[in-house]
Amino acid sequence: MRLRNIPEAKGIVAESRHVIRLQEVNGRSIPDFLHTDMPVEMEIGMGKGAFVIGMAQSHPDRFFIGVERYESVLMRAVQKMDTLEKAEREGTEPAGTFPRNLKFLCEDAASLPEWFPEGSVGKLYLNFSDPWPKARHEKRRLTSGFFLSIYERFLKPGGELVFKTDNEALFAFSVETMRSAEHWTLKTVTNDLHRTLAPGEENIMTEYERKFSNLGSKICRMTAVYNGRDDSSAIC
Ligand SMILES: C[S@@+](CC[C@H](N)C(=O)[O-])C[C@H]1O[C@@H](n2cnc3c(N)ncnc32)[C@H](O)[C@@H]1O
């Protein structure tokens, strides 16, 4: 993603009530700090937030965390949440428009195990992740073996990972990585999601998904289940 630096973004994100401030978490885990009994779901690389905001509006019984590492991007999602909150307060939109079951986190995905303990996240969404096409950057892809081992540290056994992209090379790499990953089971693969959605099946579109499908690109989706680790065979 080409990034335009927005000087005021740092301050806007730091002061927003929609963003988790790690200094307030103060040594606790984030699920502890949030004090929620709802199942926690997470989108990593949420960009401007259309997907995670839409999911939180559609599922008020789940708690969503949107993770984005750049303030200049996250600022746009913060502004969307401000607009929804204002519209609900002023009665121009109905109650429930502003999702109270959603917080953002401005962090790199690699640091998430510091804040989310084992088994604390039930479902993980990766949407239109940066492709990092050069072989030497493979580890940076959010569907690489390196990142799967990061997710294993906080995803619940039996929890699901859902990945959407328009990038065929990244998709082929991701399916292959998942197929050979020791603790994961690949569940579904489609190379044309919008044509293969079952009637009534939910598909909230991301900003990139809307843009690329309007340009005629097919959207690929893979789902996989994290099986957990059987550490009984570990050598002590
Ligand atoms: C191509 S954009 C897609 C945005 C959005 N998911 C969508 O589909 O419209 C990928 C986003 O992932 C973020 N990102 C990439 N690597 C990340 C990482 N390691 N941790 C957190 N965010 C990351 C980027 O900053 C960027 O905003």
The ligand as an SDF file (V2000), in Angstrom:
LIG
                    3D

 27 29  0  0  0  0  0  0  0  0999 V2000
   -3.2290   -3.4840    1.1420 C   0  0  0  0  0  0  0  0  0  0  0  0
   -3.8440   -2.8460    2.6320 S   0  0  0  0  0  0  0  0  0  0  0  0
   -5.4520   -3.5740    2.8080 C   0  0  0  0  0  0  0  0  0  0  0  0
   -6.3510   -2.8160    3.7500 C   0  0  0  0  0  0  0  0  0  0  0  0
   -7.6950   -3.4680    4.0550 C   0  0  0  0  0  0  0  0  0  0  0  0
   -7.5270   -4.7190    4.7530 N   0  0  0  0  0  0  0  0  0  0  0  0
   -8.5240   -3.6710    2.8210 C   0  0  0  0  0  0  0  0  0  0  0  0
   -8.6960   -4.8310    2.4150 O   0  0  0  0  0  0  0  0  0  0  0  0
   -9.0140   -2.6910    2.2590 O   0  0  0  0  0  0  0  0  0  0  0  0
   -2.8920   -3.7580    3.8250 C   0  0  0  0  0  0  0  0  0  0  0  0
   -2.8390   -3.0660    5.1870 C   0  0  0  0  0  0  0  0  0  0  0  0
   -2.1910   -3.9350    6.1030 O   0  0  0  0  0  0  0  0  0  0  0  0
   -1.3380   -3.1560    6.9350 C   0  0  0  0  0  0  0  0  0  0  0  0
   -0.2720   -4.0470    7.4200 N   0  0  0  0  0  0  0  0  0  0  0  0
    0.6520   -4.6870    6.6450 C   0  0  0  0  0  0  0  0  0  0  0  0
    1.4780   -5.4110    7.4040 N   0  0  0  0  0  0  0  0  0  0  0  0
    1.0850   -5.2300    8.6930 C   0  0  0  0  0  0  0  0  0  0  0  0
    1.5740   -5.7140    9.9400 C   0  0  0  0  0  0  0  0  0  0  0  0
    2.6460   -6.5090   10.0060 N   0  0  0  0  0  0  0  0  0  0  0  0
    0.9240   -5.3470   11.0690 N   0  0  0  0  0  0  0  0  0  0  0  0
   -0.1640   -4.5290   11.0060 C   0  0  0  0  0  0  0  0  0  0  0  0
   -0.6570   -4.0250    9.8410 N   0  0  0  0  0  0  0  0  0  0  0  0
   -0.0440   -4.3690    8.7030 C   0  0  0  0  0  0  0  0  0  0  0  0
   -0.8310   -2.0690    6.0220 C   0  0  0  0  0  0  0  0  0  0  0  0
   -0.3400   -0.9390    6.7310 O   0  0  0  0  0  0  0  0  0  0  0  0
   -2.0660   -1.7580    5.1870 C   0  0  0  0  0  0  0  0  0  0  0  0
   -2.8490   -0.7350    5.7600 O   0  0  0  0  0  0  0  0  0  0  0  0
  1  2  1  0
  2  3  1  0
  2 10  1  0
  3  4  1  0
  4  5  1  0
  5  6  1  0
  5  7  1  0
  7  8  2  0
  7  9  1  0
 10 11  1  0
 11 12  1  0
 11 26  1  0
 12 13  1  0
 13 14  1  0
 13 24  1  0
 14 15  1  0
 14 23  1  0
 15 16  2  0
 16 17  1  0
 17 18  1  0
 17 23  2  0
 18 19  1  0
 18 20  2  0
 20 21  1  0
 21 22  2  0
 22 23  1  0
 24 25  1  0
 24 26  1  0
 26 27  1  0
M  CHG  2   2   1   9  -1
M  END
$$$$
